[in-house]
């Protein structure tokens, strides 16, 4: 983003060093990673309830983003996702304009748009290793769900490369790093970084919600100390190298095995600490609302007023 949020037609170029600095008086340096599909992007929620509160708490926040512009946005939960609407504010923004639009919106919160890329089509992953022990539920060499997962991991790894270039340019490393999904809907503000950084062994710690972990790490929102970032943000290379020896069913299990292999400290938090839901926009352009996906929901039996209901229930009603 810092040197142009370039729309790519193939594999993106090597990451460019960011031009973000560290503002005077900043208490913490925080990196936020945003990867996924433009069609699913719930921009306002993450800007208003994650990034802006971090800035207000005294953080210098740098945003690293990788977005795919042209994709159906269906994937998992197809019967529900097909009802989703794109954010009307983003629907008319083309691939060539998206970078400047996001750069302005991110900067308006007081954060710095550090690096970004807009891809016009899904990346070709080439020939993938076939290892029956890995990701048994959706093997990447034979399923589209598995390929989407690897593309997500690959995009985060590129953003991690950009992060390291930024650290060299700034001569300072990040204190806290976290990733969010494209469809993240925050029901409350993100907490102060001090909650995480005051914990023992904070630098090599990972924080994720304790619910919906499916035998591993809930991967919707993950917070990392600086030493934990490299293992968590290079899962794509880890998969290609076959470095996780234990069998895994899904991405959650794979992440946990990779984290344990790297000697990281896993911390499981409540929904109150990471108050985020997977959500989507529904309705007509002049009468839109937001629903929450039930399977990843961790916030208890009653939905907040932010939501029109659970997407699955609304889909059943037709």
FENQUILIN-V156571 format. One record per backbone hydrogen bond with DSSP energy under -0.5 kcal/mol. NH is the residue of the N-H (numbers start at 1). CO is the residue of the C=O. If there is no record, write none. Layout:
nh = <NH	NH>
co = <CO	CO>
//
This chain:
nh = <2	4	6	8	8	23	26	27	28	30	30	31	32	33	34	35	36	38	40	41	41	42	43	46	47	48	49	50	51	52	54	55	56	57	58	59	60	61	62	62	63	64	65	66	67	68	69	69	70	71	80	81	82	83	84	85	90	91	92	93	94	97	98	99	101	102	103	104	105	106	107	108	109	110	111	112	113	114	114	115	117	118	119	120	125	131	134	136	137	138	139	142	143	147	148	149	150	151	152	153	154	155	156	157	158	159	160	161	162	163	164	165	166	167	168	169	170	171	172	175	176	177	178	179	180	182	184	185	187	188	190	191	195	196	197	198	199	202	204	205	206	207	208	210	216	217	218	222	223	224	225	226	227	228	229	229	230	232	233	234	238	239	240	241	242	242	243	245	248	254	255	256	257	258	259	260	261	262	263	264	265	266	267	269	269	273	274	276	277	279	279	280	281	282	284	287	289	291	292	293	297	297	303	307	308	311	314	315	316	317	318	318>
co = <114	1	4	6	118	21	23	58	58	28	60	176	62	178	64	180	66	68	37	37	38	182	41	42	43	44	45	46	46	47	50	51	52	53	55	54	28	59	30	60	112	32	115	34	117	36	67	119	119	69	77	77	78	80	81	281	87	87	88	90	92	94	94	95	97	98	99	100	101	102	103	104	106	107	106	61	111	63	112	63	65	6	67	8	123	129	131	248	249	135	136	139	139	143	144	145	146	147	148	149	150	151	152	153	154	155	156	157	158	159	160	161	162	163	164	165	166	167	167	29	29	224	31	222	33	35	181	277	275	275	49	273	192	193	193	194	196	199	201	202	265	223	267	269	213	252	209	179	207	177	205	175	203	203	225	226	226	228	229	230	234	235	236	237	238	239	238	243	133	250	251	252	253	254	255	256	257	258	260	259	204	264	206	208	267	270	270	274	185	183	277	291	85	289	287	284	282	280	309	278	293	294	301	304	290	292	310	311	312	313	314	315>
//
